[in-house]
Amino acid sequence: MRFLPLVAVILLAVAAGVLCLLSLWWLCAAVPLAVLGSMGVYDVLHGKDPLRRNYPLTVRFRYLLEWLGPFMRSYIIESDEQTKPFSRDARFMVYSRSLGEGDPKPFGSELDFDAPGYTWMHHSIAARPKSESLFRVDIGGTQCDRPYSSSVLNISAMSFGALGANAIEALNLGARLGDFAHDTGEGGFSRYHRRHGGDIIWEVGSGYFGCRTKDGNFDPDRFRDQAVEDQVKMVEIKLSQGAKPGHGGMLPAAKVTEEIAEARGVPAHEDCISPNHHKAFSTPVGLLEFTARLRELSGGKPAGFKLCIGHPWEFLAICKAILKTGIYPDFIVIDGGEGGTGAAPHELPDHVGMPLVDGLAFAQAALVGSGLRDRVRLGASGKVISGFYLARAMALGADWCNTARGFMFSLGCVQSMRCHTGTCPTGITTQDPVRQRAIIVPNHARRVRNFHHATVEKLTEIVAAAGVDHPSELQPAHLYMRLTPNEIRSAAELYPQLRPGELLDAPEDTPFAQLWATADPDTFAPQLWPLPGSGRGAARVDQQS
């Protein structure tokens, strides 16, 4: 029976071929039937998939349905609030704001207020007047000669190579029009980042793209020549990213075009490797010394680093290294483990790395407890696409936020989940020049600016409703989360709240006592191994970070 459809198609093809002797119109049936029959015969004789050998031809309809499945779910089956990873409601909010249209919510919210995980902000009876200007934050401490006045919302790291040239240009022109910053990603400071003069945060990753020697080491001269350009406002060292923390990457040779090779400083048409660790340093102290070096080479511009929180003792080791060396990073960006624009193995975005809310709350407590918070700005990145998510991150400690996928939606991304294939239907994440024609730089730049302006303006409304004048005044006590249908807690109750300098004065009184004792400024390796409570009695094996 499983071969019956194939036999039927072959017989019909033969019959239609015979009828062609009476009328050529039968070719319209004979040709497609012959093609289908040939495909079925090929499946039986040469199919690599067992299903194709056992169910020739018919199994191809199964593959078709599998391919159509994500699109059918997205447009037909899923509700407006289902998230995979962004809900249709969230995407259409961005689309509306990008086009300069209003996005009122009629007839009430569609969210389930009783569901565990539902989060909201408390408002004040004594609301404040809404700010007439969009919020900004000064980044750059006492060791920085050229501080930067940043918007509270900027474009997160997306490299030229991951994104096409037109998308990079549209983002950078939008940043210039809206007076906010554009992070280059680790792919280098390309010609397309430079073309429109928007403010740049230059991200330096483990591959040192754009500032590397031929053997892949950091090249201080190449870095300095570009970092001193006025368009570069800050320098960011990428330690890890939420999409694939602790994982390197490779751009296959087929994708390393002449332009990408120029931006990255690598040979064209050869595999481009991004290691999973830095060569320029291997200890917390070394990280800070490298940060200070980049600050000096850039002419005194703010320098810091970005990471997805992993082993908590490593971040505490960095805090100890700051205290030991007296070298203060101007900023630290916490990336959420929820994933991002980069493609990665399933296990990494699904199960590796601390989610943004938890990582941000931990970093805030660690910096406060170490007595460092007033010297270091804190950024946040991870699924921040609305004024509420900006406010939530700031209540947990962030001074500003970055978003990547939010700005991709503003360019027209439809979440087709084909970012890694080179066949992006909207021309954003592809190097195909024909597909890239879909992005019209001046038009889409205005959409980028509109989305930024509308989102930050919504933040001003939330801040005013909370009864404060600036988002820096938001506190964990403003934020509430539902744990069960009958239990709610404020973020102040859910996350450790340390007093300034408490880890220095009385670490034993904090929840971080054991982790603090484990952290060492001279190594990323834990000093108590195995950690107490692990139940393992094996001796610690010496490690090199």
C-alpha positions as CSV (number, residue, x, y, z in Angstrom):
1,M,0.0,0.0,0.0
2,R,2.8,2.4,0.7
3,F,3.9,2.3,-2.9
4,L,0.4,2.7,-4.3
5,P,0.6,6.5,-4.7
6,L,3.8,6.2,-6.7
7,V,2.3,3.4,-8.9
8,A,-0.8,5.5,-9.4
9,V,1.2,8.6,-10.5
10,I,3.3,6.5,-12.9
11,L,0.2,4.9,-14.5
12,L,-1.5,8.3,-14.8
13,A,1.7,9.8,-16.4
14,V,1.7,6.9,-18.9
15,A,-2.0,7.4,-19.7
16,A,-1.6,11.2,-20.1
17,G,1.4,10.5,-22.4
18,V,-0.7,8.3,-24.6
19,L,-3.5,10.9,-24.7
20,C,-1.0,13.4,-25.9
21,L,-1.3,11.6,-29.3
22,L,-4.9,12.9,-29.4
23,S,-4.3,16.4,-28.1
24,L,-1.2,18.3,-27.0
25,W,-3.2,19.8,-24.2
26,W,-2.6,16.5,-22.3
27,L,1.1,17.6,-21.9
28,C,-0.1,19.9,-19.1
29,A,-0.9,16.8,-17.1
30,A,1.7,14.4,-18.5
31,V,4.8,16.6,-17.7
32,P,4.1,17.3,-14.0
33,L,3.0,13.7,-13.5
34,A,6.2,12.4,-15.1
35,V,8.2,14.7,-12.9
36,L,6.5,13.4,-9.8
37,G,6.9,9.9,-10.9
38,S,10.6,10.4,-11.5
39,M,11.0,11.9,-8.1
40,G,9.3,8.9,-6.5
41,V,11.5,6.4,-8.4
42,Y,14.6,8.3,-7.3
43,D,13.4,8.1,-3.7
44,V,13.1,4.3,-4.0
45,L,16.5,3.8,-5.6
46,H,18.7,6.6,-4.2
47,G,16.9,8.2,-1.2
48,K,19.2,8.7,1.8
49,D,16.3,9.0,4.2
50,P,14.7,5.7,5.2
51,L,11.3,7.4,4.9
52,R,11.9,8.3,1.3
53,R,12.8,4.7,0.4
54,N,9.7,3.2,2.2
55,Y,7.2,6.0,1.3
56,P,8.4,7.4,-2.0
57,L,6.9,10.6,-3.1
58,T,4.3,10.8,-0.4
59,V,6.9,11.6,2.3
60,R,7.8,14.8,0.4
61,F,4.4,16.2,1.4
62,R,5.5,15.5,5.0
63,Y,8.6,17.6,4.4
64,L,6.5,20.3,2.9
65,L,4.3,20.5,6.0
66,E,7.3,20.5,8.3
67,W,8.7,23.4,6.3
68,L,5.4,25.3,6.4
69,G,4.8,24.5,10.1
70,P,6.6,27.5,11.7
71,F,4.9,29.9,9.3
72,M,1.5,28.4,9.9
73,R,1.9,28.5,13.6
74,S,3.1,32.1,13.5
75,Y,0.3,33.4,11.3
76,I,-2.6,31.1,12.0
77,I,-2.3,28.9,15.1
78,E,-0.4,30.9,17.8
79,S,-2.2,33.6,19.7
80,D,-1.0,37.2,19.8
81,E,0.7,36.7,23.1
82,Q,2.5,33.4,22.5
83,T,6.3,34.0,22.4
84,K,8.6,32.1,20.1
85,P,10.8,34.0,21.0
86,F,8.8,37.3,20.4
87,S,5.0,37.3,20.4
88,R,3.1,38.7,17.4
89,D,1.8,41.4,19.6
90,A,5.3,42.5,20.5
91,R,6.4,42.5,16.9
92,F,3.5,44.5,15.7
93,M,4.1,47.0,18.5
94,V,7.6,47.6,17.1
95,Y,6.3,47.7,13.5
96,S,3.7,50.4,14.4
97,R,6.2,52.5,16.3
98,S,8.7,52.2,13.5
99,L,6.2,53.5,11.0
100,G,5.3,56.4,13.3
101,E,1.8,55.1,13.9
102,G,0.0,55.0,17.2
103,D,-0.2,51.7,19.0
104,P,-3.0,52.0,21.5
105,K,-4.2,48.9,23.3
106,P,-8.0,48.7,23.0
107,F,-10.3,46.8,25.3
108,G,-7.7,45.8,27.9
109,S,-4.7,43.5,28.0
110,E,-4.6,40.0,26.6
111,L,-2.0,38.9,29.1
112,D,-2.8,36.3,31.8
113,F,-2.3,38.3,35.0
114,D,-2.6,35.1,37.1
115,A,0.2,33.2,35.3
116,P,3.4,32.7,37.2
117,G,6.1,35.0,35.9
118,Y,3.7,37.9,35.2
119,T,5.6,41.1,36.1
120,W,4.4,44.7,36.6
121,M,5.5,48.1,37.9
122,H,3.8,49.8,40.8
123,H,2.6,53.4,40.1
124,S,2.3,56.3,42.4
125,I,-0.8,58.3,43.4
126,A,1.5,61.3,43.3
127,A,2.6,60.9,39.7
128,R,5.2,63.3,38.3
129,P,5.1,65.4,35.2
130,K,6.4,63.6,32.2
131,S,9.9,64.6,31.1
132,E,9.9,66.8,28.0
133,S,13.3,65.4,26.9
134,L,14.4,61.9,26.3
135,F,16.6,60.5,29.1
136,R,20.4,60.3,28.7
137,V,23.2,59.0,30.9
138,D,26.9,60.1,31.2
139,I,29.3,57.2,30.8
140,G,32.9,57.7,31.8
141,G,34.6,57.7,35.2
142,T,37.4,59.7,36.7
143,Q,40.0,57.7,34.7
144,C,38.2,58.6,31.4
145,D,39.2,61.8,29.6
146,R,36.3,61.8,27.1
147,P,33.0,60.7,28.7
148,Y,30.0,60.0,26.5
149,S,26.5,61.3,26.9
150,S,24.5,58.2,25.9
151,S,20.9,57.6,25.2
152,V,19.2,55.1,27.6
153,L,18.5,52.9,24.6
154,N,21.1,52.0,22.0
155,I,21.6,49.4,19.2
156,S,23.1,46.3,20.5
157,A,26.0,44.4,18.9
158,M,25.4,43.0,15.4
159,S,28.3,42.6,13.1
160,F,28.7,43.4,9.4
161,G,28.7,39.8,8.1
162,A,25.9,38.7,10.4
163,L,23.9,41.7,8.9
164,G,24.1,42.9,5.3
165,A,25.6,46.2,4.3
166,N,22.2,47.9,3.8
167,A,21.0,46.9,7.2
168,I,24.2,48.2,8.8
169,E,23.8,51.5,7.0
170,A,20.2,51.9,7.9
171,L,20.9,51.2,11.6
172,N,23.8,53.7,11.7
173,L,21.9,56.5,9.8
174,G,18.9,55.9,12.2
175,A,21.3,56.2,15.2
176,R,22.6,59.5,13.8
177,L,19.1,60.8,13.2
178,G,17.9,59.8,16.7
179,D,21.1,60.7,18.5
180,F,21.9,57.3,20.0
181,A,24.7,54.8,19.6
182,H,25.3,51.8,17.3
183,D,27.4,48.9,18.6
184,T,29.5,47.4,15.8
185,G,29.5,43.8,17.1
186,E,32.7,41.9,16.9
187,G,33.0,42.0,13.1
188,G,35.0,45.2,13.0
189,F,34.4,48.9,12.3
190,S,33.4,48.5,8.7
191,R,33.0,51.1,5.9
192,Y,29.2,50.7,6.3
193,H,29.4,51.7,9.9
194,R,31.3,54.8,8.9
195,R,29.3,56.0,5.9
196,H,26.6,58.0,7.8
197,G,28.5,59.1,10.9
198,G,26.3,57.7,13.6
199,D,27.9,57.3,17.1
200,I,29.8,54.1,17.3
201,I,30.5,51.7,20.2
202,W,33.4,49.6,18.9
203,E,33.2,46.0,20.2
204,V,36.5,44.1,20.3
205,G,35.9,40.4,20.5
206,S,38.3,37.5,20.9
207,G,39.1,37.5,17.2
208,Y,40.2,41.2,17.4
209,F,38.6,41.8,14.0
210,G,39.6,45.1,12.5
211,C,42.5,45.4,15.0
212,R,44.4,42.1,14.6
213,T,47.8,40.9,13.5
214,K,48.1,38.2,10.7
215,D,48.3,35.5,13.4
216,G,45.2,36.7,15.2
217,N,46.7,38.6,18.1
218,F,45.6,42.1,19.1
219,D,47.3,44.9,17.1
220,P,47.5,48.1,19.2
221,D,48.5,50.3,16.3
222,R,45.6,49.2,14.1
223,F,43.3,49.7,17.0
224,R,44.6,53.2,17.9
225,D,44.4,54.4,14.3
226,Q,40.6,53.7,14.2
227,A,39.6,54.2,17.8
228,V,40.8,57.8,17.9
229,E,38.3,58.7,15.2
230,D,35.6,61.0,16.5
231,Q,32.8,58.7,15.4
232,V,33.9,56.1,17.9
233,K,32.5,57.1,21.3
234,M,33.2,54.0,23.5
235,V,35.1,50.8,23.3
236,E,33.6,47.5,24.5
237,I,35.5,44.2,25.1
238,K,33.2,41.2,24.4
239,L,33.8,38.4,26.9
240,S,30.7,36.5,26.0
241,Q,27.2,37.0,24.5
242,G,23.8,35.7,25.5
243,A,23.3,33.9,22.2
244,K,26.2,31.5,22.7
245,P,28.1,32.2,26.0
246,G,31.5,30.5,26.2
247,H,31.3,29.5,22.6
248,G,33.4,30.8,19.7
249,G,32.3,31.0,16.1
250,M,33.2,30.5,12.5
251,L,32.2,32.4,9.4
252,P,32.6,29.8,6.6
253,A,34.9,30.7,3.7
254,A,32.0,31.0,1.3
255,K,30.6,33.9,3.4
256,V,34.0,35.8,3.8
257,T,33.6,38.2,1.0
258,E,36.2,40.8,0.0
259,E,34.3,43.5,2.0
260,I,34.0,41.3,5.1
261,A,37.6,40.4,4.9
262,E,38.5,44.1,4.7
263,A,36.4,45.0,7.8
264,R,37.8,42.1,9.8
265,G,41.4,42.1,8.7
266,V,41.3,38.5,7.6
267,P,42.0,36.7,4.3
268,A,39.1,36.6,1.9
269,H,37.4,33.3,1.0
270,E,38.9,31.5,4.0
271,D,37.2,30.3,7.2
272,C,37.1,33.2,9.7
273,I,37.5,31.8,13.3
274,S,36.4,33.6,16.4
275,P,38.0,31.8,19.4
276,N,36.0,31.2,22.6
277,H,38.6,33.0,24.7
278,H,40.9,36.0,24.5
279,K,44.6,35.8,23.9
280,A,45.3,39.3,25.2
281,F,44.6,38.3,28.9
282,S,43.8,35.3,31.0
283,T,43.0,36.6,34.4
284,P,40.7,39.2,36.0
285,V,43.7,41.5,36.6
286,G,44.7,41.0,32.9
287,L,41.2,41.9,31.8
288,L,41.4,45.2,33.6
289,E,44.8,46.0,32.4
290,F,43.6,45.4,28.8
291,T,40.6,47.6,29.5
292,A,42.9,50.4,30.6
293,R,45.1,49.9,27.6
294,L,42.2,50.3,25.2
295,R,41.1,53.4,27.0
296,E,44.5,54.9,26.6
297,L,44.9,53.9,23.0
298,S,41.5,55.4,22.1
299,G,42.5,58.7,23.5
300,G,40.7,58.5,26.8
301,K,37.3,57.3,25.7
302,P,35.1,55.1,27.9
303,A,36.2,51.5,27.9
304,G,34.4,48.5,29.4
305,F,33.3,45.0,28.7
306,K,30.2,42.9,28.0
307,L,29.4,39.5,29.3
308,C,26.7,37.0,30.0
309,I,27.0,36.1,33.7
310,G,28.2,32.5,34.1
311,H,30.2,31.3,37.1
312,P,29.3,34.0,39.7
313,W,32.7,33.8,41.4
314,E,34.3,35.0,38.1
315,F,32.4,38.2,38.2
316,L,33.3,38.6,41.9
317,A,36.9,38.0,41.0
318,I,36.7,40.9,38.5
319,C,35.3,43.0,41.4
320,K,38.3,42.0,43.5
321,A,40.6,42.8,40.7
322,I,39.2,46.3,40.4
323,L,39.9,46.8,44.1
324,K,43.4,45.3,43.8
325,T,44.5,47.3,40.7
326,G,42.6,50.5,41.1
327,I,41.6,50.2,37.4
328,Y,37.9,51.0,37.0
329,P,36.1,50.0,33.8
330,D,33.9,52.8,32.7
331,F,31.0,50.4,32.1
332,I,29.9,46.8,32.2
333,V,27.1,45.5,29.9
334,I,25.2,42.4,31.1
335,D,23.9,40.3,28.3
336,G,21.0,37.9,29.0
337,G,21.3,34.2,28.3
338,E,18.0,34.2,26.4
339,G,19.9,34.3,23.1
340,G,20.1,37.0,20.5
341,T,20.6,37.5,16.8
342,G,23.5,35.1,16.5
343,A,22.8,31.5,15.5
344,A,24.1,28.9,18.0
345,P,23.7,25.3,19.0
346,H,20.3,24.6,20.7
347,E,21.9,23.9,24.0
348,L,23.6,27.3,24.4
349,P,20.7,29.7,24.1
350,D,18.3,27.3,25.8
351,H,20.4,26.2,28.8
352,V,23.7,28.0,29.1
353,G,24.1,31.5,30.7
354,M,22.2,33.4,33.3
355,P,19.0,35.1,32.0
356,L,19.1,38.9,31.9
357,V,16.9,39.6,35.0
358,D,18.9,37.3,37.2
359,G,22.3,38.3,35.8
360,L,21.6,42.0,36.1
361,A,20.3,41.7,39.7
362,F,23.4,39.7,40.6
363,A,25.9,42.2,38.9
364,Q,24.1,45.1,40.6
365,A,24.4,43.5,44.1
366,A,28.0,42.5,43.5
367,L,29.1,46.0,42.4
368,V,27.2,47.6,45.3
369,G,28.5,45.1,47.9
370,S,32.1,45.7,46.6
371,G,31.7,49.5,46.9
372,L,32.2,49.9,43.2
373,R,28.7,50.8,41.9
374,D,29.2,54.6,42.0
375,R,32.3,54.3,39.8
376,V,31.0,51.8,37.1
377,R,28.0,52.3,34.8
378,L,25.9,49.2,34.2
379,G,24.2,48.4,30.8
380,A,21.7,45.6,30.0
381,S,21.0,43.7,26.8
382,G,18.4,41.0,26.2
383,K,14.8,41.1,24.7
384,V,14.4,44.8,25.6
385,I,11.9,46.1,23.1
386,S,9.5,48.3,25.0
387,G,9.4,51.1,27.6
388,F,8.4,48.6,30.3
389,Y,11.4,46.4,29.6
390,L,13.6,49.4,29.8
391,A,12.0,50.3,33.1
392,R,12.3,46.8,34.5
393,A,16.0,46.6,33.7
394,M,16.6,50.0,35.2
395,A,14.7,49.1,38.4
396,L,17.1,46.1,38.7
397,G,20.2,48.3,38.3
398,A,20.8,49.2,34.7
399,D,21.8,52.7,33.7
400,W,20.9,52.1,30.1
401,C,19.8,49.3,27.8
402,N,20.8,47.9,24.4
403,T,18.6,45.9,22.0
404,A,19.4,44.1,18.8
405,R,16.2,42.2,17.8
406,G,14.1,45.2,18.6
407,F,15.9,47.2,16.0
408,M,15.8,44.3,13.6
409,F,12.0,44.4,13.9
410,S,12.1,48.1,13.2
411,L,13.9,47.3,9.9
412,G,11.1,44.9,9.0
413,C,12.3,41.5,10.4
414,V,9.4,39.0,10.4
415,Q,11.1,36.5,12.7
416,S,11.3,33.9,10.0
417,M,14.2,32.2,12.0
418,R,16.4,32.0,8.9
419,C,19.1,34.4,10.1
420,H,21.9,31.8,9.6
421,T,20.9,30.6,6.2
422,G,21.8,33.6,4.0
423,T,18.2,33.6,2.7
424,C,16.6,36.2,5.0
425,P,13.3,37.1,3.4
426,T,13.6,40.8,4.4
427,G,17.2,41.2,3.3
428,I,18.6,42.0,6.8
429,T,20.8,39.0,7.7
430,T,22.1,38.2,4.3
431,Q,25.0,39.1,2.0
432,D,22.9,38.4,-1.1
433,P,22.9,41.8,-2.9
434,V,19.6,41.0,-4.6
435,R,17.9,40.3,-1.3
436,Q,19.5,43.3,0.4
437,R,17.7,45.6,-2.1
438,A,14.7,45.1,0.2
439,I,16.3,47.5,2.7
440,I,16.1,51.1,1.4
441,V,18.6,52.9,3.6
442,P,17.0,56.3,4.0
443,N,13.4,54.9,4.5
444,H,14.4,52.2,7.0
445,A,16.7,54.6,8.9
446,R,13.7,56.7,9.7
447,R,11.9,53.6,11.0
448,V,14.9,52.9,13.2
449,R,14.8,56.4,14.6
450,N,11.0,56.3,15.1
451,F,11.2,53.1,17.1
452,H,13.9,54.5,19.3
453,H,12.1,57.7,20.0
454,A,8.7,56.1,20.7
455,T,10.2,53.5,23.0
456,V,12.2,56.0,25.1
457,E,9.1,58.3,25.2
458,K,7.1,55.4,26.6
459,L,9.8,55.0,29.3
460,T,9.3,58.7,30.3
461,E,5.5,57.9,30.8
462,I,6.3,54.9,33.0
463,V,8.9,56.8,35.0
464,A,6.4,59.7,35.6
465,A,3.6,57.2,36.6
466,A,6.0,55.6,39.2
467,G,6.3,59.0,40.9
468,V,10.0,59.7,40.0
469,D,11.8,62.1,37.7
470,H,14.5,59.9,36.2
471,P,14.8,56.1,35.6
472,S,17.9,56.1,37.8
473,E,15.5,56.6,40.7
474,L,13.6,53.3,40.0
475,Q,14.2,50.6,42.6
476,P,13.6,46.9,42.8
477,A,10.7,47.7,45.1
478,H,8.9,49.3,42.2
479,L,8.9,45.9,40.4
480,Y,6.6,43.0,41.3
481,M,6.4,39.4,40.0
482,R,3.8,36.7,40.4
483,L,5.3,33.4,41.6
484,T,2.0,31.4,41.9
485,P,-1.6,32.4,41.3
486,N,-1.8,33.3,45.0
487,E,1.8,34.7,45.7
488,I,3.5,37.8,44.6
489,R,6.9,39.3,45.6
490,S,8.8,42.5,44.9
491,A,12.1,42.2,43.1
492,A,13.6,43.6,46.3
493,E,12.5,40.4,48.1
494,L,13.5,38.0,45.3
495,Y,17.0,39.3,44.7
496,P,19.8,40.0,47.2
497,Q,20.0,43.6,48.2
498,L,23.5,44.5,49.6
499,R,24.6,47.6,51.4
500,P,27.4,49.6,49.8
501,G,30.7,48.0,50.7
502,E,29.1,45.1,52.6
503,L,31.2,42.5,50.9
504,L,34.3,44.3,52.2
505,D,33.1,44.9,55.7
506,A,31.1,41.8,56.5
507,P,30.9,39.3,53.7
508,E,29.8,36.6,56.0
509,D,26.5,38.4,56.5
510,T,25.7,38.3,52.8
511,P,24.3,35.5,50.5
512,F,27.6,35.8,48.6
513,A,29.9,34.9,51.5
514,Q,31.0,31.5,50.0
515,L,31.3,32.9,46.5
516,W,33.3,35.9,47.7
517,A,35.7,33.6,49.4
518,T,36.0,31.5,46.2
519,A,36.9,34.5,44.0
520,D,40.5,35.4,43.3
521,P,41.6,38.5,41.4
522,D,44.5,36.7,39.8
523,T,42.6,33.8,38.3
524,F,39.2,33.0,37.0
525,A,39.4,29.5,38.5
526,P,37.6,29.0,41.9
527,Q,39.7,28.8,45.0
528,L,37.4,26.4,46.8
529,W,37.0,23.3,44.6
530,P,34.8,21.4,44.7
531,L,32.5,24.0,46.1
532,P,31.2,23.2,49.6
533,G,27.8,21.4,49.3
534,S,28.6,19.8,46.0
535,G,28.8,16.4,47.6
536,R,32.0,15.5,45.7
537,G,35.2,14.6,47.5
538,A,37.6,14.7,44.6
539,A,40.6,17.0,45.1
540,R,40.7,20.2,43.0
541,V,42.6,19.9,39.8
542,D,44.8,22.9,39.0
543,Q,43.4,24.9,36.1
544,Q,44.6,27.6,33.9
545,S,41.9,30.1,32.8
